[in-house]
């Protein structure tokens, strides 16, 4: 449907903005975190609602969400939407080298993929 293709493209734009240069598995995991949030009662219940939640993603805050996603980011978003979740249900991720949020840094890390810690 056009709604799901719009969601796919928006998710791919987020993946491109947040995980460019990360391993493919890490890109899928970033997309999966968005989808895990959609399923969680603690977050908005749409992909757009989660992505555009105030302060949720640096790529939205700094405008990288508006970049054209590459084919790998689109494929990663599709794989996540089709059920692949390399994050194993995580609701958060961050780059330990650049993160400054004390709250985020206090989350228990469950796994690392590329430069991202998933919690």
Secondary structure in CASP SS format (residue, H / E / C, confidence):
PFRMAT SS
TARGET T0000
AUTHOR 0000-0000-0000
METHOD secondary structure of the structure
MODEL  1
X C 1.00
X H 1.00
X H 1.00
X H 1.00
X H 1.00
X H 1.00
X H 1.00
X H 1.00
X H 1.00
X H 1.00
X H 1.00
X H 1.00
X H 1.00
X H 1.00
X H 1.00
X H 1.00
X H 1.00
X H 1.00
X H 1.00
X C 1.00
X C 1.00
X C 1.00
X C 1.00
X H 1.00
X H 1.00
X H 1.00
X H 1.00
X H 1.00
X H 1.00
X H 1.00
X H 1.00
X H 1.00
X H 1.00
X H 1.00
X H 1.00
X H 1.00
X H 1.00
X H 1.00
X H 1.00
X C 1.00
X C 1.00
X C 1.00
X C 1.00
X C 1.00
X C 1.00
X C 1.00
X H 1.00
X H 1.00
X H 1.00
X H 1.00
X H 1.00
X C 1.00
X C 1.00
X C 1.00
X C 1.00
X C 1.00
X C 1.00
X H 1.00
X H 1.00
X H 1.00
X H 1.00
X C 1.00
X C 1.00
X H 1.00
X H 1.00
X H 1.00
X C 1.00
X C 1.00
X C 1.00
X C 1.00
X H 1.00
X H 1.00
X H 1.00
X H 1.00
X H 1.00
X H 1.00
X H 1.00
X H 1.00
X H 1.00
X H 1.00
X H 1.00
X C 1.00
X C 1.00
X C 1.00
X C 1.00
X C 1.00
X C 1.00
X C 1.00
X C 1.00
X C 1.00
X C 1.00
X C 1.00
X E 1.00
X E 1.00
X E 1.00
X C 1.00
X C 1.00
X C 1.00
X C 1.00
X C 1.00
X C 1.00
X H 1.00
X H 1.00
X H 1.00
X H 1.00
X C 1.00
X C 1.00
X C 1.00
X C 1.00
X C 1.00
X E 1.00
X E 1.00
X E 1.00
X C 1.00
X C 1.00
X E 1.00
X E 1.00
X E 1.00
X C 1.00
END
